[in-house]
Amino acid sequence: MQLAANQPAESQDAVRKLLDDWRARGGYFSWGGGAQASCFPLARAGNGEEYWPWAIKPTSGAVEIVFKHLLIRPPFDDTAVRDELRQRINRIPGVDIPLSRLELRPSFPLARLAEDEGLKAAIEAHTWFLDQVPAQTTGSPAAGLSATY
């Protein structure tokens, strides 16, 4: 509901498509609380550890890349792997995350996904991300499957 209240229709549609694709690939979601209920697209590794490439912030209209949280999650604990993710995210038109941000939580405007090329690049980035998650399992706790954007 925060997405609909705070973002234009094009951005809403892009987020829905991005999250639908994530779910179709076996991912699930967690929702933050508070004034801004961020969406975390999650994947569960074979060891039970949860991985997520970014947080979608519907109120501020930002996509926050969670390099900081990936520092302790192999193979993303390797700088080269995080850099590969950064480079793939930088294929989204108008996004330019510098190399110096690989241990932080940089962000880019959600509106960058509204154009087909941006959405396609984001889907390619999260598909690559999912392929890196060790022995990924599908499915999740039922609460994480809510499709209310």
Backbone as numpy.savetxt, mean C-alpha at the origin, in Angstrom:
# Nx Ny Nz CAx CAy CAz Cx Cy Cz
-15.91 5.43 4.39 -16.73 6.62 4.39 -15.87 7.88 4.39
-14.70 7.83 5.04 -13.83 9.00 5.03 -13.33 9.29 3.62
-13.11 8.25 2.85 -12.65 8.43 1.48 -13.69 9.23 0.69
-14.95 8.82 0.75 -16.01 9.50 0.01 -16.20 10.94 0.47
-16.01 11.18 1.75 -16.22 12.51 2.30 -15.08 13.48 2.00
-13.90 12.94 1.69 -12.72 13.81 1.60 -11.98 13.80 0.27
-12.32 12.87 -0.62 -11.56 12.76 -1.87 -12.49 12.82 -3.07
-11.98 13.34 -4.19 -12.80 13.39 -5.40 -13.11 11.99 -5.93
-14.13 11.91 -6.74 -14.60 10.62 -7.26 -13.49 9.84 -7.96
-12.62 10.51 -8.69 -11.54 9.82 -9.40 -10.59 9.12 -8.43
-10.25 9.78 -7.34 -9.37 9.17 -6.33 -10.07 8.04 -5.61
-11.36 8.21 -5.31 -12.13 7.14 -4.67 -12.13 5.89 -5.53
-12.37 6.08 -6.82 -12.41 4.95 -7.75 -11.05 4.26 -7.82
-9.99 5.03 -7.86 -8.65 4.46 -7.93 -8.33 3.63 -6.67
-8.69 4.14 -5.51 -8.44 3.40 -4.27 -9.24 2.10 -4.27
-10.48 2.16 -4.67 -11.29 0.94 -4.72 -10.67 -0.10 -5.65
-10.22 0.33 -6.81 -9.59 -0.59 -7.76 -8.29 -1.15 -7.20
-7.50 -0.30 -6.56 -6.23 -0.75 -5.97 -6.49 -1.79 -4.88
-7.43 -1.52 -4.00 -7.73 -2.44 -2.91 -8.41 -3.72 -3.41
-9.25 -3.59 -4.40 -9.88 -4.79 -4.98 -8.81 -5.70 -5.59
-7.83 -5.10 -6.26 -6.75 -5.89 -6.85 -5.93 -6.56 -5.75
-5.64 -5.82 -4.69 -4.88 -6.38 -3.56 -5.60 -7.61 -3.00
-6.90 -7.47 -2.77 -7.68 -8.57 -2.22 -7.71 -9.75 -3.19
-7.84 -9.48 -4.49 -7.87 -10.55 -5.50 -6.56 -11.33 -5.52
-5.49 -10.71 -5.06 -4.17 -11.37 -5.02 -3.92 -12.06 -3.67
-4.94 -12.13 -2.83 -4.83 -12.83 -1.57 -4.57 -11.96 -0.36
-4.51 -10.64 -0.56 -4.28 -9.73 0.56 -5.56 -9.44 1.32
-5.41 -8.75 2.42 -6.55 -8.34 3.24 -6.22 -6.97 3.82
-7.08 -6.44 4.67 -6.93 -5.07 5.14 -7.04 -4.96 6.65
-6.42 -3.93 7.16 -6.61 -3.51 8.54 -6.90 -2.02 8.48
-7.73 -1.56 9.40 -8.13 -0.16 9.41 -7.69 0.48 10.72
-7.03 1.60 10.62 -6.63 2.34 11.81 -7.83 3.04 12.41
-7.67 3.52 13.61 -8.75 4.24 14.28 -8.44 5.72 14.35
-9.22 6.41 15.08 -8.97 7.83 15.28 -9.62 8.69 14.21
-9.18 9.94 14.18 -9.77 10.91 13.26 -9.56 10.52 11.81
-8.46 9.84 11.51 -8.20 9.37 10.16 -7.99 7.86 10.20
-8.94 7.12 9.70 -8.89 5.66 9.73 -8.11 5.16 8.51
-6.80 5.13 8.62 -5.96 4.67 7.52 -6.25 3.22 7.18
-6.04 2.88 5.92 -6.20 1.51 5.45 -4.82 0.92 5.21
-4.59 -0.25 5.76 -3.33 -0.96 5.61 -3.58 -2.23 4.81
-3.16 -2.28 3.54 -3.27 -3.53 2.77 -2.22 -4.52 3.27
-2.67 -5.64 3.81 -1.77 -6.59 4.46 -1.65 -7.90 3.70
-0.49 -8.54 3.90 -0.26 -9.91 3.43 0.41 -10.65 4.58
0.04 -11.88 4.77 0.60 -12.68 5.86 1.65 -13.63 5.30
2.85 -13.54 5.86 3.94 -14.44 5.47 3.69 -15.81 6.10
4.41 -16.79 5.61 4.27 -18.15 6.13 4.53 -18.27 7.61
5.36 -17.36 8.17 5.66 -17.39 9.60 4.65 -16.61 10.43
3.60 -16.09 9.78 2.56 -15.35 10.49 2.79 -13.85 10.54
3.96 -13.39 10.15 4.27 -11.96 10.16 3.44 -11.23 9.10
2.95 -10.04 9.45 2.20 -9.25 8.49 3.11 -8.26 7.78
2.86 -8.11 6.48 3.61 -7.18 5.62 2.63 -6.24 4.96
3.01 -4.99 4.78 2.19 -4.03 4.05 3.13 -3.02 3.40
2.81 -2.63 2.15 3.70 -1.70 1.45 3.43 -0.24 1.77
2.19 0.06 2.12 1.81 1.45 2.34 0.54 1.53 3.16
0.29 2.74 3.63 -0.96 3.04 4.32 -1.68 4.09 3.48
-2.96 3.87 3.27 -3.77 4.82 2.51 -4.51 5.69 3.51
-4.31 6.99 3.42 -4.88 7.94 4.37 -5.98 8.75 3.67
-7.23 8.34 3.88 -8.33 8.94 3.12 -8.64 10.40 3.45
-8.39 10.82 4.66 -8.72 12.20 5.03 -7.72 13.18 4.43
-6.43 12.88 4.60 -5.41 13.78 4.07 -5.13 13.54 2.59
-5.58 12.40 2.07 -5.36 12.11 0.66 -3.93 11.74 0.35
-3.30 10.97 1.24 -1.91 10.58 1.05 -1.77 9.06 1.05
-0.75 8.60 0.35 -0.33 7.21 0.40 1.05 7.24 1.07
1.14 6.64 2.24 2.38 6.64 3.01 3.09 5.30 2.80
4.30 5.35 2.28 5.08 4.14 2.06 5.80 3.81 3.37
5.68 2.57 3.81 6.12 2.23 5.17 7.52 1.58 5.20
8.48 2.20 4.54 9.84 1.67 4.56 10.31 1.43 6.00
9.98 2.34 6.90 10.41 2.23 8.30 9.97 0.91 8.92
8.75 0.48 8.63 8.24 -0.76 9.20 8.78 -2.00 8.49
9.26 -1.81 7.27 9.81 -2.93 6.51 11.25 -3.25 6.92
11.89 -2.36 7.66 13.29 -2.55 8.06 13.53 -3.87 8.80
12.50 -4.38 9.47 12.66 -5.61 10.27 11.98 -6.82 9.63
11.55 -6.67 8.38 10.82 -7.75 7.72 11.58 -8.22 6.48
12.28 -9.38 6.59 13.00 -9.90 5.43 12.02 -10.21 4.29
12.36 -9.99 3.07 13.65 -9.54 2.54 13.80 -8.03 2.50
12.79 -7.30 3.00 12.81 -5.84 2.94 13.78 -5.21 3.93
14.38 -6.02 4.79 15.43 -5.51 5.66 16.69 -5.20 4.85
16.75 -5.70 3.63 17.85 -5.44 2.71 17.57 -4.12 1.98
18.50 -3.19 2.06 18.35 -1.88 1.43 18.05 -2.00 -0.06
18.70 -2.94 -0.74 18.49 -3.09 -2.18 17.06 -3.49 -2.51
16.44 -4.30 -1.67 15.05 -4.72 -1.91 14.10 -3.55 -1.67
14.33 -2.79 -0.61 13.50 -1.60 -0.38 13.69 -0.59 -1.51
14.91 -0.48 -2.00 15.15 0.45 -3.10 14.43 -0.01 -4.36
14.36 -1.30 -4.60 13.60 -1.79 -5.75 12.13 -1.40 -5.61
11.59 -1.53 -4.42 10.21 -1.10 -4.19 10.08 0.40 -4.45
11.00 1.18 -3.95 10.99 2.64 -4.17 10.99 2.96 -5.66
11.86 2.30 -6.40 11.94 2.56 -7.83 10.63 2.20 -8.54
10.00 1.13 -8.11 8.73 0.73 -8.71 7.63 1.74 -8.37
7.61 2.23 -7.14 6.64 3.25 -6.76 6.90 4.54 -7.52
8.15 4.84 -7.77 8.49 6.06 -8.51 8.06 6.00 -9.97
7.60 4.86 -10.46 7.04 4.77 -11.81 5.65 5.37 -11.88
5.06 5.64 -10.73 3.77 6.33 -10.70 4.04 7.77 -11.13
3.41 8.24 -12.19 3.67 9.61 -12.66 3.49 10.64 -11.54
4.50 11.51 -11.43 4.47 12.56 -10.42 5.00 12.16 -9.06
5.43 10.91 -8.91 5.99 10.44 -7.63 7.50 10.34 -7.78
8.21 10.91 -6.82 9.67 10.88 -6.84 10.18 10.77 -5.40
10.16 9.55 -4.87 10.64 9.30 -3.51 12.16 9.20 -3.58
12.89 10.05 -2.86 14.35 9.99 -2.93 14.92 8.78 -2.18
16.08 8.36 -2.62 16.79 7.23 -2.01 17.01 7.47 -0.52
17.20 8.70 -0.12 17.47 9.03 1.28 16.30 8.73 2.22
15.13 8.37 1.68 13.94 8.12 2.49 13.67 6.64 2.75
14.63 5.76 2.43 14.43 4.31 2.52 14.25 3.76 3.93
14.46 4.57 4.94 14.26 4.11 6.32 13.16 4.91 7.00
12.38 5.64 6.23 11.37 6.53 6.78 9.98 6.15 6.27
9.07 7.09 6.33 7.69 6.87 5.87 7.28 8.00 4.92
7.90 8.04 3.75 7.54 9.10 2.80 6.14 8.88 2.25
5.59 9.92 1.66 4.25 9.79 1.11 4.13 10.51 -0.22
3.04 10.23 -0.90 2.71 10.94 -2.13 1.20 11.13 -2.16
0.73 12.08 -2.96 -0.71 12.36 -3.01 -1.51 11.21 -3.62
-2.60 10.88 -2.98 -3.52 9.85 -3.46 -3.99 10.15 -4.88
-4.08 11.40 -5.23 -4.54 11.80 -6.55 -3.63 11.27 -7.67
-2.40 10.90 -7.35 -1.48 10.35 -8.37 -2.00 9.02 -8.92
-2.91 8.38 -8.19 -3.45 7.09 -8.63 -4.70 7.25 -9.50
-5.21 8.46 -9.61 -6.48 8.68 -10.31 -6.36 8.47 -11.82
-5.21 8.69 -12.38 -5.00 8.43 -13.80 -4.66 6.95 -14.00
-5.07 6.40 -15.13 -4.85 4.98 -15.40 -3.38 4.57 -15.25
-2.47 5.41 -15.75 -1.04 5.08 -15.69 -0.55 5.00 -14.24
-1.04 5.88 -13.39 -0.66 5.86 -11.99 -1.19 4.64 -11.27
-2.45 4.31 -11.51 -3.05 3.13 -10.89 -2.34 1.87 -11.36
-2.06 1.79 -12.65 -1.37 0.61 -13.20 0.00 0.45 -12.55
0.75 1.53 -12.40 2.08 1.46 -11.78 1.97 1.06 -10.31
0.95 1.55 -9.61 0.77 1.18 -8.20 0.43 -0.30 -8.07
-0.42 -0.80 -8.95 -0.76 -2.23 -8.93 0.48 -3.07 -9.24
1.27 -2.64 -10.21 2.51 -3.37 -10.51 3.45 -3.36 -9.30
3.54 -2.24 -8.60 4.40 -2.16 -7.41 3.90 -3.08 -6.31
2.59 -3.07 -6.05 2.13 -3.94 -4.96 2.15 -5.41 -5.36
2.01 -5.70 -6.65 2.14 -7.09 -7.10 3.56 -7.59 -6.87
4.53 -6.77 -7.22 5.94 -7.12 -6.97 6.17 -7.29 -5.47
5.62 -6.38 -4.68 5.76 -6.46 -3.22 5.24 -7.80 -2.71
4.04 -8.17 -3.13 3.46 -9.44 -2.70 4.33 -10.63 -3.09
4.95 -10.55 -4.26 5.83 -11.63 -4.70 7.07 -11.78 -3.81
7.41 -10.73 -3.08 8.60 -10.77 -2.21 8.28 -11.29 -0.81
7.02 -11.26 -0.43 6.64 -11.70 0.92 6.94 -13.20 1.04
7.75 -13.59 2.05 8.16 -14.99 2.16 7.01 -15.95 2.42
6.89 -16.96 1.58 5.90 -18.02 1.73 4.55 -17.44 2.14
4.08 -16.52 1.33 2.83 -15.83 1.61 1.67 -16.81 1.69
0.80 -16.58 2.65 -0.43 -17.35 2.74 -1.59 -16.44 2.36
-2.67 -17.01 1.90 -3.82 -16.20 1.55 -4.84 -16.28 2.67
-5.77 -15.36 2.63 -6.80 -15.34 3.66 -6.34 -14.52 4.84
-7.27 -14.28 5.73 -6.97 -13.42 6.86 -8.06 -13.53 7.89
-7.88 -12.82 8.98 -8.97 -12.75 9.94 -10.19 -12.12 9.26
-11.35 -12.63 9.53 -12.57 -12.17 8.85 -12.77 -10.67 8.98
-12.39 -10.07 10.08 -12.59 -8.64 10.27 -11.79 -7.83 9.27
-10.70 -8.36 8.77 -9.87 -7.62 7.84 -10.40 -7.63 6.42
-11.48 -8.33 6.15 -11.96 -8.45 4.80 -13.04 -7.44 4.44
-13.36 -6.55 5.34 -14.39 -5.56 5.06 -14.03 -4.74 3.84
-14.99 -4.53 2.97 -14.74 -3.77 1.75 -15.30 -2.35 1.84
-15.56 -1.84 3.03 -16.07 -0.50 3.18 -14.90 0.47 3.09
-14.83 1.18 1.99 -13.74 2.12 1.78 -14.17 3.47 2.27
